[in-house]
Amino acid sequence: MYKSFYSLAREPFSKDLRPQDAFLSTDYRGALNALTYLQKSKGMGLLTGDPGVGKTFTLRAFKETLNPSLY
């Protein structure tokens, strides 16, 4: 019902949202850069945030950039 009211093409908060559809906010890009740094330095990190801010989505988007044969 709200999709037609707001003229949305798809549900905005569905679990199948693609990383290329993400809004590239400063925080989102910063989290991806931090994860890339951890990947290159072979480090360990902790991603924290309030509920609903996009932690899982950010991790899923980062996972899509990894080579499956290496990670």
mmCIF file as Biopython writes it, N, C-alpha, C and O atoms, coordinates in Angstrom:
data_model
#
loop_
_atom_site.group_PDB
_atom_site.id
_atom_site.type_symbol
_atom_site.label_atom_id
_atom_site.label_alt_id
_atom_site.label_comp_id
_atom_site.label_asym_id
_atom_site.label_entity_id
_atom_site.label_seq_id
_atom_site.pdbx_PDB_ins_code
_atom_site.Cartn_x
_atom_site.Cartn_y
_atom_site.Cartn_z
_atom_site.occupancy
_atom_site.B_iso_or_equiv
_atom_site.auth_seq_id
_atom_site.auth_asym_id
_atom_site.pdbx_PDB_model_num
ATOM 1   N N  . MET A ? 1  ? 0.814  -1.180  0.000  1.0 0.0 1  A 1 
ATOM 2   C CA . MET A ? 1  ? 0.000  0.000   0.000  1.0 0.0 1  A 1 
ATOM 3   C C  . MET A ? 1  ? 0.873  1.265   0.000  1.0 0.0 1  A 1 
ATOM 4   O O  . MET A ? 1  ? 0.588  2.204   -0.743 1.0 0.0 1  A 1 
ATOM 5   N N  . TYR A ? 2  ? 1.914  1.301   0.810  1.0 0.0 2  A 1 
ATOM 6   C CA . TYR A ? 2  ? 2.757  2.494   0.873  1.0 0.0 2  A 1 
ATOM 7   C C  . TYR A ? 2  ? 3.626  2.639   -0.368 1.0 0.0 2  A 1 
ATOM 8   O O  . TYR A ? 2  ? 4.027  3.752   -0.707 1.0 0.0 2  A 1 
ATOM 9   N N  . LYS A ? 3  ? 3.932  1.512   -1.069 1.0 0.0 3  A 1 
ATOM 10  C CA . LYS A ? 3  ? 4.744  1.595   -2.283 1.0 0.0 3  A 1 
ATOM 11  C C  . LYS A ? 3  ? 4.050  2.428   -3.351 1.0 0.0 3  A 1 
ATOM 12  O O  . LYS A ? 3  ? 4.683  3.263   -3.997 1.0 0.0 3  A 1 
ATOM 13  N N  . SER A ? 4  ? 2.761  2.209   -3.541 1.0 0.0 4  A 1 
ATOM 14  C CA . SER A ? 4  ? 2.035  2.989   -4.542 1.0 0.0 4  A 1 
ATOM 15  C C  . SER A ? 4  ? 1.836  4.432   -4.065 1.0 0.0 4  A 1 
ATOM 16  O O  . SER A ? 4  ? 1.890  5.359   -4.874 1.0 0.0 4  A 1 
ATOM 17  N N  . PHE A ? 5  ? 1.609  4.629   -2.784 1.0 0.0 5  A 1 
ATOM 18  C CA . PHE A ? 5  ? 1.408  5.972   -2.249 1.0 0.0 5  A 1 
ATOM 19  C C  . PHE A ? 5  ? 2.643  6.845   -2.451 1.0 0.0 5  A 1 
ATOM 20  O O  . PHE A ? 5  ? 2.526  8.015   -2.815 1.0 0.0 5  A 1 
ATOM 21  N N  . TYR A ? 6  ? 3.840  6.273   -2.213 1.0 0.0 6  A 1 
ATOM 22  C CA . TYR A ? 6  ? 5.086  7.011   -2.351 1.0 0.0 6  A 1 
ATOM 23  C C  . TYR A ? 6  ? 5.766  6.792   -3.705 1.0 0.0 6  A 1 
ATOM 24  O O  . TYR A ? 6  ? 6.870  7.292   -3.922 1.0 0.0 6  A 1 
ATOM 25  N N  . SER A ? 7  ? 5.135  6.061   -4.609 1.0 0.0 7  A 1 
ATOM 26  C CA . SER A ? 7  ? 5.658  5.771   -5.954 1.0 0.0 7  A 1 
ATOM 27  C C  . SER A ? 7  ? 7.024  5.081   -5.895 1.0 0.0 7  A 1 
ATOM 28  O O  . SER A ? 7  ? 7.953  5.449   -6.614 1.0 0.0 7  A 1 
ATOM 29  N N  . LEU A ? 8  ? 7.127  4.074   -5.023 1.0 0.0 8  A 1 
ATOM 30  C CA . LEU A ? 8  ? 8.370  3.316   -4.875 1.0 0.0 8  A 1 
ATOM 31  C C  . LEU A ? 8  ? 8.385  2.140   -5.834 1.0 0.0 8  A 1 
ATOM 32  O O  . LEU A ? 8  ? 7.348  1.526   -6.084 1.0 0.0 8  A 1 
ATOM 33  N N  . ALA A ? 9  ? 9.544  1.827   -6.365 1.0 0.0 9  A 1 
ATOM 34  C CA . ALA A ? 9  ? 9.687  0.689   -7.266 1.0 0.0 9  A 1 
ATOM 35  C C  . ALA A ? 9  ? 9.752  -0.629  -6.504 1.0 0.0 9  A 1 
ATOM 36  O O  . ALA A ? 9  ? 9.321  -1.664  -7.012 1.0 0.0 9  A 1 
ATOM 37  N N  . ARG A ? 10 ? 10.290 -0.595  -5.285 1.0 0.0 10 A 1 
ATOM 38  C CA . ARG A ? 10 ? 10.409 -1.805  -4.460 1.0 0.0 10 A 1 
ATOM 39  C C  . ARG A ? 10 ? 10.396 -1.408  -2.992 1.0 0.0 10 A 1 
ATOM 40  O O  . ARG A ? 10 ? 10.438 -0.226  -2.653 1.0 0.0 10 A 1 
ATOM 41  N N  . GLU A ? 11 ? 10.339 -2.411  -2.130 1.0 0.0 11 A 1 
ATOM 42  C CA . GLU A ? 11 ? 10.323 -2.137  -0.691 1.0 0.0 11 A 1 
ATOM 43  C C  . GLU A ? 11 ? 11.667 -1.545  -0.273 1.0 0.0 11 A 1 
ATOM 44  O O  . GLU A ? 11 ? 12.712 -2.087  -0.634 1.0 0.0 11 A 1 
ATOM 45  N N  . PRO A ? 12 ? 11.661 -0.449  0.477  1.0 0.0 12 A 1 
ATOM 46  C CA . PRO A ? 12 ? 12.923 0.221   0.798  1.0 0.0 12 A 1 
ATOM 47  C C  . PRO A ? 12 ? 13.787 -0.494  1.825  1.0 0.0 12 A 1 
ATOM 48  O O  . PRO A ? 12 ? 15.000 -0.285  1.835  1.0 0.0 12 A 1 
ATOM 49  N N  . PHE A ? 13 ? 13.221 -1.325  2.684  1.0 0.0 13 A 1 
ATOM 50  C CA . PHE A ? 13 ? 14.003 -1.951  3.753  1.0 0.0 13 A 1 
ATOM 51  C C  . PHE A ? 13 ? 13.947 -3.470  3.686  1.0 0.0 13 A 1 
ATOM 52  O O  . PHE A ? 13 ? 13.960 -4.138  4.720  1.0 0.0 13 A 1 
ATOM 53  N N  . SER A ? 14 ? 13.883 -4.018  2.481  1.0 0.0 14 A 1 
ATOM 54  C CA . SER A ? 14 ? 13.814 -5.473  2.361  1.0 0.0 14 A 1 
ATOM 55  C C  . SER A ? 14 ? 15.210 -6.078  2.522  1.0 0.0 14 A 1 
ATOM 56  O O  . SER A ? 14 ? 16.221 -5.396  2.351  1.0 0.0 14 A 1 
ATOM 57  N N  . LYS A ? 15 ? 15.246 -7.354  2.851  1.0 0.0 15 A 1 
ATOM 58  C CA . LYS A ? 15 ? 16.520 -8.052  3.059  1.0 0.0 15 A 1 
ATOM 59  C C  . LYS A ? 15 ? 17.263 -8.295  1.749  1.0 0.0 15 A 1 
ATOM 60  O O  . LYS A ? 15 ? 18.464 -8.563  1.765  1.0 0.0 15 A 1 
ATOM 61  N N  . ASP A ? 16 ? 16.562 -8.204  0.606  1.0 0.0 16 A 1 
ATOM 62  C CA . ASP A ? 16 ? 17.206 -8.476  -0.681 1.0 0.0 16 A 1 
ATOM 63  C C  . ASP A ? 16 ? 17.642 -7.201  -1.400 1.0 0.0 16 A 1 
ATOM 64  O O  . ASP A ? 16 ? 17.817 -7.214  -2.619 1.0 0.0 16 A 1 
ATOM 65  N N  . LEU A ? 17 ? 17.819 -6.102  -0.668 1.0 0.0 17 A 1 
ATOM 66  C CA . LEU A ? 17 ? 18.312 -4.864  -1.241 1.0 0.0 17 A 1 
ATOM 67  C C  . LEU A ? 17 ? 19.743 -5.085  -1.709 1.0 0.0 17 A 1 
ATOM 68  O O  . LEU A ? 17 ? 20.557 -5.651  -0.979 1.0 0.0 17 A 1 
ATOM 69  N N  . ARG A ? 18 ? 20.048 -4.646  -2.911 1.0 0.0 18 A 1 
ATOM 70  C CA . ARG A ? 18 ? 21.372 -4.859  -3.486 1.0 0.0 18 A 1 
ATOM 71  C C  . ARG A ? 18 ? 22.338 -3.765  -3.048 1.0 0.0 18 A 1 
ATOM 72  O O  . ARG A ? 18 ? 21.923 -2.620  -2.867 1.0 0.0 18 A 1 
ATOM 73  N N  . PRO A ? 19 ? 23.625 -4.092  -2.871 1.0 0.0 19 A 1 
ATOM 74  C CA . PRO A ? 19 ? 24.606 -3.082  -2.444 1.0 0.0 19 A 1 
ATOM 75  C C  . PRO A ? 19 ? 24.697 -1.899  -3.403 1.0 0.0 19 A 1 
ATOM 76  O O  . PRO A ? 19 ? 24.948 -0.777  -2.963 1.0 0.0 19 A 1 
ATOM 77  N N  . GLN A ? 20 ? 24.500 -2.121  -4.690 1.0 0.0 20 A 1 
ATOM 78  C CA . GLN A ? 20 ? 24.587 -1.010  -5.641 1.0 0.0 20 A 1 
ATOM 79  C C  . GLN A ? 20 ? 23.407 -0.048  -5.511 1.0 0.0 20 A 1 
ATOM 80  O O  . GLN A ? 20 ? 23.443 1.045   -6.076 1.0 0.0 20 A 1 
ATOM 81  N N  . ASP A ? 21 ? 22.364 -0.436  -4.777 1.0 0.0 21 A 1 
ATOM 82  C CA . ASP A ? 21 ? 21.221 0.436   -4.536 1.0 0.0 21 A 1 
ATOM 83  C C  . ASP A ? 21 ? 21.377 1.261   -3.257 1.0 0.0 21 A 1 
ATOM 84  O O  . ASP A ? 21 ? 20.481 2.024   -2.897 1.0 0.0 21 A 1 
ATOM 85  N N  . ALA A ? 22 ? 22.489 1.114   -2.586 1.0 0.0 22 A 1 
ATOM 86  C CA . ALA A ? 22 ? 22.690 1.777   -1.290 1.0 0.0 22 A 1 
ATOM 87  C C  . ALA A ? 22 ? 22.929 3.275   -1.473 1.0 0.0 22 A 1 
ATOM 88  O O  . ALA A ? 22 ? 23.495 3.715   -2.474 1.0 0.0 22 A 1 
ATOM 89  N N  . PHE A ? 23 ? 22.489 4.034   -0.494 1.0 0.0 23 A 1 
ATOM 90  C CA . PHE A ? 23 ? 22.801 5.454   -0.427 1.0 0.0 23 A 1 
ATOM 91  C C  . PHE A ? 23 ? 24.214 5.580   0.117  1.0 0.0 23 A 1 
ATOM 92  O O  . PHE A ? 23 ? 24.495 5.101   1.216  1.0 0.0 23 A 1 
ATOM 93  N N  . LEU A ? 24 ? 25.093 6.206   -0.620 1.0 0.0 24 A 1 
ATOM 94  C CA . LEU A ? 24 ? 26.509 6.276   -0.243 1.0 0.0 24 A 1 
ATOM 95  C C  . LEU A ? 24 ? 26.759 7.437   0.722  1.0 0.0 24 A 1 
ATOM 96  O O  . LEU A ? 24 ? 27.372 8.443   0.365  1.0 0.0 24 A 1 
ATOM 97  N N  . SER A ? 25 ? 26.275 7.272   1.935  1.0 0.0 25 A 1 
ATOM 98  C CA . SER A ? 25 ? 26.491 8.301   2.951  1.0 0.0 25 A 1 
ATOM 99  C C  . SER A ? 25 ? 27.941 8.263   3.420  1.0 0.0 25 A 1 
ATOM 100 O O  . SER A ? 25 ? 28.673 7.316   3.133  1.0 0.0 25 A 1 
ATOM 101 N N  . THR A ? 26 ? 28.337 9.279   4.129  1.0 0.0 26 A 1 
ATOM 102 C CA . THR A ? 26 ? 29.695 9.348   4.663  1.0 0.0 26 A 1 
ATOM 103 C C  . THR A ? 26 ? 29.966 8.205   5.633  1.0 0.0 26 A 1 
ATOM 104 O O  . THR A ? 26 ? 31.044 7.611   5.611  1.0 0.0 26 A 1 
ATOM 105 N N  . ASP A ? 27 ? 28.998 7.898   6.478  1.0 0.0 27 A 1 
ATOM 106 C CA . ASP A ? 27 ? 29.169 6.810   7.444  1.0 0.0 27 A 1 
ATOM 107 C C  . ASP A ? 27 ? 29.276 5.453   6.748  1.0 0.0 27 A 1 
ATOM 108 O O  . ASP A ? 27 ? 30.090 4.616   7.136  1.0 0.0 27 A 1 
ATOM 109 N N  . TYR A ? 28 ? 28.457 5.241   5.726  1.0 0.0 28 A 1 
ATOM 110 C CA . TYR A ? 28 ? 28.484 3.967   4.994  1.0 0.0 28 A 1 
ATOM 111 C C  . TYR A ? 28 ? 29.837 3.788   4.295  1.0 0.0 28 A 1 
ATOM 112 O O  . TYR A ? 28 ? 30.446 2.721   4.377  1.0 0.0 28 A 1 
ATOM 113 N N  . ARG A ? 29 ? 30.296 4.822   3.619  1.0 0.0 29 A 1 
ATOM 114 C CA . ARG A ? 29 ? 31.598 4.739   2.951  1.0 0.0 29 A 1 
ATOM 115 C C  . ARG A ? 29 ? 32.724 4.563   3.960  1.0 0.0 29 A 1 
ATOM 116 O O  . ARG A ? 29 ? 33.684 3.836   3.702  1.0 0.0 29 A 1 
ATOM 117 N N  . GLY A ? 30 ? 32.613 5.224   5.107  1.0 0.0 30 A 1 
ATOM 118 C CA . GLY A ? 30 ? 33.629 5.069   6.148  1.0 0.0 30 A 1 
ATOM 119 C C  . GLY A ? 30 ? 33.685 3.652   6.692  1.0 0.0 30 A 1 
ATOM 120 O O  . GLY A ? 30 ? 34.766 3.118   6.940  1.0 0.0 30 A 1 
ATOM 121 N N  . ALA A ? 31 ? 32.519 3.043   6.877  1.0 0.0 31 A 1 
ATOM 122 C CA . ALA A ? 31 ? 32.484 1.659   7.361  1.0 0.0 31 A 1 
ATOM 123 C C  . ALA A ? 31 ? 33.080 0.708   6.329  1.0 0.0 31 A 1 
ATOM 124 O O  . ALA A ? 31 ? 33.821 -0.208  6.685  1.0 0.0 31 A 1 
ATOM 125 N N  . LEU A ? 32 ? 32.761 0.920   5.051  1.0 0.0 32 A 1 
ATOM 126 C CA . LEU A ? 32 ? 33.344 0.070   4.006  1.0 0.0 32 A 1 
ATOM 127 C C  . LEU A ? 32 ? 34.851 0.257   3.924  1.0 0.0 32 A 1 
ATOM 128 O O  . LEU A ? 32 ? 35.585 -0.711  3.723  1.0 0.0 32 A 1 
ATOM 129 N N  . ASN A ? 33 ? 35.319 1.488   4.076  1.0 0.0 33 A 1 
ATOM 130 C CA . ASN A ? 33 ? 36.769 1.739   4.071  1.0 0.0 33 A 1 
ATOM 131 C C  . ASN A ? 33 ? 37.452 1.081   5.258  1.0 0.0 33 A 1 
ATOM 132 O O  . ASN A ? 33 ? 38.552 0.544   5.125  1.0 0.0 33 A 1 
ATOM 133 N N  . ALA A ? 34 ? 36.809 1.120   6.412  1.0 0.0 34 A 1 
ATOM 134 C CA . ALA A ? 34 ? 37.381 0.469   7.596  1.0 0.0 34 A 1 
ATOM 135 C C  . ALA A ? 34 ? 37.443 -1.044  7.406  1.0 0.0 34 A 1 
ATOM 136 O O  . ALA A ? 34 ? 38.426 -1.680  7.788  1.0 0.0 34 A 1 
ATOM 137 N N  . LEU A ? 35 ? 36.407 -1.615  6.823  1.0 0.0 35 A 1 
ATOM 138 C CA . LEU A ? 35 ? 36.406 -3.059  6.565  1.0 0.0 35 A 1 
ATOM 139 C C  . LEU A ? 35 ? 37.467 -3.428  5.537  1.0 0.0 35 A 1 
ATOM 140 O O  . LEU A ? 35 ? 38.103 -4.476  5.655  1.0 0.0 35 A 1 
ATOM 141 N N  . THR A ? 36 ? 37.663 -2.585  4.535  1.0 0.0 36 A 1 
ATOM 142 C CA . THR A ? 36 ? 38.714 -2.824  3.542  1.0 0.0 36 A 1 
ATOM 143 C C  . THR A ? 36 ? 40.093 -2.746  4.198  1.0 0.0 36 A 1 
ATOM 144 O O  . THR A ? 36 ? 40.978 -3.541  3.880  1.0 0.0 36 A 1 
ATOM 145 N N  . TYR A ? 37 ? 40.274 -1.805  5.098  1.0 0.0 37 A 1 
ATOM 146 C CA . TYR A ? 37 ? 41.535 -1.709  5.829  1.0 0.0 37 A 1 
ATOM 147 C C  . TYR A ? 37 ? 41.779 -2.974  6.657  1.0 0.0 37 A 1 
ATOM 148 O O  . TYR A ? 37 ? 42.892 -3.500  6.686  1.0 0.0 37 A 1 
ATOM 149 N N  . LEU A ? 38 ? 40.737 -3.451  7.325  1.0 0.0 38 A 1 
ATOM 150 C CA . LEU A ? 38 ? 40.886 -4.679  8.110  1.0 0.0 38 A 1 
ATOM 151 C C  . LEU A ? 38 ? 41.240 -5.865  7.220  1.0 0.0 38 A 1 
ATOM 152 O O  . LEU A ? 38 ? 42.025 -6.731  7.605  1.0 0.0 38 A 1 
ATOM 153 N N  . GLN A ? 39 ? 40.657 -5.892  6.031  1.0 0.0 39 A 1 
ATOM 154 C CA . GLN A ? 39 ? 40.961 -6.978  5.095  1.0 0.0 39 A 1 
ATOM 155 C C  . GLN A ? 39 ? 42.430 -6.923  4.684  1.0 0.0 39 A 1 
ATOM 156 O O  . GLN A ? 39 ? 43.110 -7.949  4.674  1.0 0.0 39 A 1 
ATOM 157 N N  . LYS A ? 40 ? 42.916 -5.745  4.350  1.0 0.0 40 A 1 
ATOM 158 C CA . LYS A ? 40 ? 44.302 -5.614  3.883  1.0 0.0 40 A 1 
ATOM 159 C C  . LYS A ? 40 ? 45.316 -5.835  4.997  1.0 0.0 40 A 1 
ATOM 160 O O  . LYS A ? 40 ? 46.393 -6.383  4.765  1.0 0.0 40 A 1 
ATOM 161 N N  . SER A ? 41 ? 44.968 -5.407  6.206  1.0 0.0 41 A 1 
ATOM 162 C CA . SER A ? 41 ? 45.903 -5.559  7.321  1.0 0.0 41 A 1 
ATOM 163 C C  . SER A ? 41 ? 45.721 -6.887  8.049  1.0 0.0 41 A 1 
ATOM 164 O O  . SER A ? 41 ? 46.431 -7.182  9.010  1.0 0.0 41 A 1 
ATOM 165 N N  . LYS A ? 42 ? 44.773 -7.676  7.587  1.0 0.0 42 A 1 
ATOM 166 C CA . LYS A ? 42 ? 44.455 -8.961  8.216  1.0 0.0 42 A 1 
ATOM 167 C C  . LYS A ? 42 ? 44.158 -8.770  9.696  1.0 0.0 42 A 1 
ATOM 168 O O  . LYS A ? 42 ? 44.586 -9.546  10.550 1.0 0.0 42 A 1 
ATOM 169 N N  . GLY A ? 43 ? 43.415 -7.712  9.961  1.0 0.0 43 A 1 
ATOM 170 C CA . GLY A ? 43 ? 43.086 -7.374  11.336 1.0 0.0 43 A 1 
ATOM 171 C C  . GLY A ? 43 ? 41.733 -7.917  11.761 1.0 0.0 43 A 1 
ATOM 172 O O  . GLY A ? 43 ? 41.080 -8.678  11.047 1.0 0.0 43 A 1 
ATOM 173 N N  . MET A ? 44 ? 41.349 -7.503  12.930 1.0 0.0 44 A 1 
ATOM 174 C CA . MET A ? 44 ? 40.073 -7.902  13.504 1.0 0.0 44 A 1 
ATOM 175 C C  . MET A ? 44 ? 39.385 -6.623  13.972 1.0 0.0 44 A 1 
ATOM 176 O O  . MET A ? 44 ? 40.039 -5.709  14.475 1.0 0.0 44 A 1 
ATOM 177 N N  . GLY A ? 45 ? 38.062 -6.561  13.804 1.0 0.0 45 A 1 
ATOM 178 C CA . GLY A ? 45 ? 37.363 -5.353  14.189 1.0 0.0 45 A 1 
ATOM 179 C C  . GLY A ? 45 ? 35.991 -5.647  14.753 1.0 0.0 45 A 1 
ATOM 180 O O  . GLY A ? 45 ? 35.532 -6.788  14.781 1.0 0.0 45 A 1 
ATOM 181 N N  . LEU A ? 46 ? 35.361 -4.596  15.196 1.0 0.0 46 A 1 
ATOM 182 C CA . LEU A ? 46 ? 34.030 -4.688  15.773 1.0 0.0 46 A 1 
ATOM 183 C C  . LEU A ? 46 ? 33.186 -3.575  15.175 1.0 0.0 46 A 1 
ATOM 184 O O  . LEU A ? 46 ? 33.550 -2.402  15.248 1.0 0.0 46 A 1 
ATOM 185 N N  . LEU A ? 47 ? 32.068 -3.945  14.589 1.0 0.0 47 A 1 
ATOM 186 C CA . LEU A ? 47 ? 31.155 -2.980  13.987 1.0 0.0 47 A 1 
ATOM 187 C C  . LEU A ? 47 ? 29.973 -2.804  14.921 1.0 0.0 47 A 1 
ATOM 188 O O  . LEU A ? 47 ? 29.223 -3.746  15.180 1.0 0.0 47 A 1 
ATOM 189 N N  . THR A ? 48 ? 29.814 -1.588  15.425 1.0 0.0 48 A 1 
ATOM 190 C CA . THR A ? 48 ? 28.735 -1.322  16.378 1.0 0.0 48 A 1 
ATOM 191 C C  . THR A ? 48 ? 27.858 -0.194  15.864 1.0 0.0 48 A 1 
ATOM 192 O O  . THR A ? 48 ? 28.276 0.610   15.030 1.0 0.0 48 A 1 
ATOM 193 N N  . GLY A ? 49 ? 26.644 -0.147  16.372 1.0 0.0 49 A 1 
ATOM 194 C CA . GLY A ? 49 ? 25.722 0.919   16.009 1.0 0.0 49 A 1 
ATOM 195 C C  . GLY A ? 49 ? 24.341 0.643   16.560 1.0 0.0 49 A 1 
ATOM 196 O O  . GLY A ? 49 ? 24.045 -0.460  17.021 1.0 0.0 49 A 1 
ATOM 197 N N  . ASP A ? 50 ? 23.512 1.646   16.505 1.0 0.0 50 A 1 
ATOM 198 C CA . ASP A ? 50 ? 22.132 1.504   16.961 1.0 0.0 50 A 1 
ATOM 199 C C  . ASP A ? 50 ? 21.368 0.549   16.050 1.0 0.0 50 A 1 
ATOM 200 O O  . ASP A ? 50 ? 21.768 0.332   14.906 1.0 0.0 50 A 1 
ATOM 201 N N  . PRO A ? 51 ? 20.273 -0.022  16.547 1.0 0.0 51 A 1 
ATOM 202 C CA . PRO A ? 51 ? 19.463 -0.905  15.714 1.0 0.0 51 A 1 
ATOM 203 C C  . PRO A ? 51 ? 18.931 -0.174  14.484 1.0 0.0 51 A 1 
ATOM 204 O O  . PRO A ? 51 ? 18.430 0.946   14.575 1.0 0.0 51 A 1 
ATOM 205 N N  . GLY A ? 52 ? 19.051 -0.828  13.343 1.0 0.0 52 A 1 
ATOM 206 C CA . GLY A ? 52 ? 18.480 -0.291  12.118 1.0 0.0 52 A 1 
ATOM 207 C C  . GLY A ? 52 ? 19.337 0.692   11.352 1.0 0.0 52 A 1 
ATOM 208 O O  . GLY A ? 52 ? 18.852 1.308   10.403 1.0 0.0 52 A 1 
ATOM 209 N N  . VAL A ? 53 ? 20.590 0.864   11.728 1.0 0.0 53 A 1 
ATOM 210 C CA . VAL A ? 53 ? 21.431 1.834   11.026 1.0 0.0 53 A 1 
ATOM 211 C C  . VAL A ? 53 ? 22.139 1.243   9.813  1.0 0.0 53 A 1 
ATOM 212 O O  . VAL A ? 53 ? 22.712 1.992   9.022  1.0 0.0 53 A 1 
ATOM 213 N N  . GLY A ? 54 ? 22.118 -0.076  9.642  1.0 0.0 54 A 1 
ATOM 214 C CA . GLY A ? 54 ? 22.686 -0.690  8.452  1.0 0.0 54 A 1 
ATOM 215 C C  . GLY A ? 54 ? 23.940 -1.506  8.647  1.0 0.0 54 A 1 
ATOM 216 O O  . GLY A ? 54 ? 24.714 -1.687  7.707  1.0 0.0 54 A 1 
ATOM 217 N N  . LYS A ? 55 ? 24.156 -2.000  9.848  1.0 0.0 55 A 1 
ATOM 218 C CA . LYS A ? 55 ? 25.355 -2.806  10.108 1.0 0.0 55 A 1 
ATOM 219 C C  . LYS A ? 55 ? 25.360 -4.075  9.262  1.0 0.0 55 A 1 
ATOM 220 O O  . LYS A ? 55 ? 26.354 -4.387  8.605  1.0 0.0 55 A 1 
ATOM 221 N N  . THR A ? 56 ? 24.259 -4.797  9.281  1.0 0.0 56 A 1 
ATOM 222 C CA . THR A ? 56 ? 24.177 -6.050  8.525  1.0 0.0 56 A 1 
ATOM 223 C C  . THR A ? 56 ? 24.253 -5.787  7.031  1.0 0.0 56 A 1 
ATOM 224 O O  . THR A ? 56 ? 24.924 -6.521  6.306  1.0 0.0 56 A 1 
ATOM 225 N N  . PHE A ? 57 ? 23.579 -4.755  6.568  1.0 0.0 57 A 1 
ATOM 226 C CA . PHE A ? 57 ? 23.634 -4.421  5.149  1.0 0.0 57 A 1 
ATOM 227 C C  . PHE A ? 57 ? 25.058 -4.076  4.728  1.0 0.0 57 A 1 
ATOM 228 O O  . PHE A ? 57 ? 25.508 -4.492  3.660  1.0 0.0 57 A 1 
ATOM 229 N N  . THR A ? 58 ? 25.766 -3.323  5.556  1.0 0.0 58 A 1 
ATOM 230 C CA . THR A ? 58 ? 27.148 -2.953  5.249  1.0 0.0 58 A 1 
ATOM 231 C C  . THR A ? 58 ? 28.033 -4.188  5.169  1.0 0.0 58 A 1 
ATOM 232 O O  . THR A ? 58 ? 28.866 -4.302  4.270  1.0 0.0 58 A 1 
ATOM 233 N N  . LEU A ? 59 ? 27.854 -5.107  6.102  1.0 0.0 59 A 1 
ATOM 234 C CA . LEU A ? 59 ? 28.646 -6.342  6.068  1.0 0.0 59 A 1 
ATOM 235 C C  . LEU A ? 59 ? 28.306 -7.192  4.847  1.0 0.0 59 A 1 
ATOM 236 O O  . LEU A ? 59 ? 29.196 -7.778  4.231  1.0 0.0 59 A 1 
ATOM 237 N N  . ARG A ? 60 ? 27.032 -7.259  4.498  1.0 0.0 60 A 1 
ATOM 238 C CA . ARG A ? 60 ? 26.642 -8.014  3.297  1.0 0.0 60 A 1 
ATOM 239 C C  . ARG A ? 60 ? 27.210 -7.376  2.037  1.0 0.0 60 A 1 
ATOM 240 O O  . ARG A ? 60 ? 27.667 -8.081  1.136  1.0 0.0 60 A 1 
ATOM 241 N N  . ALA A ? 61 ? 27.185 -6.057  1.966  1.0 0.0 61 A 1 
ATOM 242 C CA . ALA A ? 61 ? 27.746 -5.356  0.808  1.0 0.0 61 A 1 
ATOM 243 C C  . ALA A ? 61 ? 29.246 -5.583  0.722  1.0 0.0 61 A 1 
ATOM 244 O O  . ALA A ? 61 ? 29.779 -5.791  -0.368 1.0 0.0 61 A 1 
ATOM 245 N N  . PHE A ? 62 ? 29.933 -5.545  1.859  1.0 0.0 62 A 1 
ATOM 246 C CA . PHE A ? 62 ? 31.373 -5.796  1.870  1.0 0.0 62 A 1 
ATOM 247 C C  . PHE A ? 62 ? 31.678 -7.238  1.470  1.0 0.0 62 A 1 
ATOM 248 O O  . PHE A ? 62 ? 32.643 -7.500  0.753  1.0 0.0 62 A 1 
ATOM 249 N N  . LYS A ? 63 ? 30.859 -8.156  1.934  1.0 0.0 63 A 1 
ATOM 250 C CA . LYS A ? 63 ? 31.054 -9.568  1.602  1.0 0.0 63 A 1 
ATOM 251 C C  . LYS A ? 63 ? 30.995 -9.794  0.091  1.0 0.0 63 A 1 
ATOM 252 O O  . LYS A ? 63 ? 31.705 -10.649 -0.440 1.0 0.0 63 A 1 
ATOM 253 N N  . GLU A ? 64 ? 30.157 -9.035  -0.592 1.0 0.0 64 A 1 
ATOM 254 C CA . GLU A ? 64 ? 30.035 -9.178  -2.040 1.0 0.0 64 A 1 
ATOM 255 C C  . GLU A ? 64 ? 31.300 -8.752  -2.777 1.0 0.0 64 A 1 
ATOM 256 O O  . GLU A ? 64 ? 31.500 -9.156  -3.923 1.0 0.0 64 A 1 
ATOM 257 N N  . THR A ? 65 ? 32.155 -7.954  -2.155 1.0 0.0 65 A 1 
ATOM 258 C CA . THR A ? 65 ? 33.389 -7.515  -2.804 1.0 0.0 65 A 1 
ATOM 259 C C  . THR A ? 65 ? 34.530 -8.514  -2.624 1.0 0.0 65 A 1 
ATOM 260 O O  . THR A ? 65 ? 35.562 -8.406  -3.286 1.0 0.0 65 A 1 
ATOM 261 N N  . LEU A ? 66 ? 34.347 -9.481  -1.733 1.0 0.0 66 A 1 
ATOM 262 C CA . LEU A ? 66 ? 35.418 -10.432 -1.435 1.0 0.0 66 A 1 
ATOM 263 C C  . LEU A ? 66 ? 35.470 -11.549 -2.474 1.0 0.0 66 A 1 
ATOM 264 O O  . LEU A ? 66 ? 34.443 -11.959 -3.016 1.0 0.0 66 A 1 
ATOM 265 N N  . ASN A ? 67 ? 36.660 -12.024 -2.739 1.0 0.0 67 A 1 
ATOM 266 C CA . ASN A ? 67 ? 36.853 -13.166 -3.634 1.0 0.0 67 A 1 
ATOM 267 C C  . ASN A ? 67 ? 36.459 -14.431 -2.866 1.0 0.0 67 A 1 
ATOM 268 O O  . ASN A ? 67 ? 37.061 -14.736 -1.837 1.0 0.0 67 A 1 
ATOM 269 N N  . PRO A ? 68 ? 35.459 -15.170 -3.351 1.0 0.0 68 A 1 
ATOM 270 C CA . PRO A ? 68 ? 34.996 -16.350 -2.598 1.0 0.0 68 A 1 
ATOM 271 C C  . PRO A ? 68 ? 36.046 -17.454 -2.449 1.0 0.0 68 A 1 
ATOM 272 O O  . PRO A ? 68 ? 35.975 -18.251 -1.514 1.0 0.0 68 A 1 
ATOM 273 N N  . SER A ? 69 ? 37.007 -17.505 -3.351 1.0 0.0 69 A 1 
ATOM 274 C CA . SER A ? 69 ? 38.035 -18.537 -3.233 1.0 0.0 69 A 1 
ATOM 275 C C  . SER A ? 69 ? 39.100 -18.169 -2.188 1.0 0.0 69 A 1 
ATOM 276 O O  . SER A ? 69 ? 39.866 -19.030 -1.755 1.0 0.0 69 A 1 
ATOM 277 N N  . LEU A ? 70 ? 39.147 -16.899 -1.786 1.0 0.0 70 A 1 
ATOM 278 C CA . LEU A ? 70 ? 40.124 -16.469 -0.791 1.0 0.0 70 A 1 
ATOM 279 C C  . LEU A ? 70 ? 39.516 -16.267 0.590  1.0 0.0 70 A 1 
ATOM 280 O O  . LEU A ? 70 ? 40.201 -16.417 1.602  1.0 0.0 70 A 1 
ATOM 281 N N  . TYR A ? 71 ? 38.222 -15.924 0.634  1.0 0.0 71 A 1 
ATOM 282 C CA . TYR A ? 71 ? 37.587 -15.619 1.920  1.0 0.0 71 A 1 
ATOM 283 C C  . TYR A ? 71 ? 36.334 -16.440 2.096  1.0 0.0 71 A 1 
ATOM 284 O O  . TYR A ? 71 ? 35.658 -16.324 3.118  1.0 0.0 71 A 1 
#
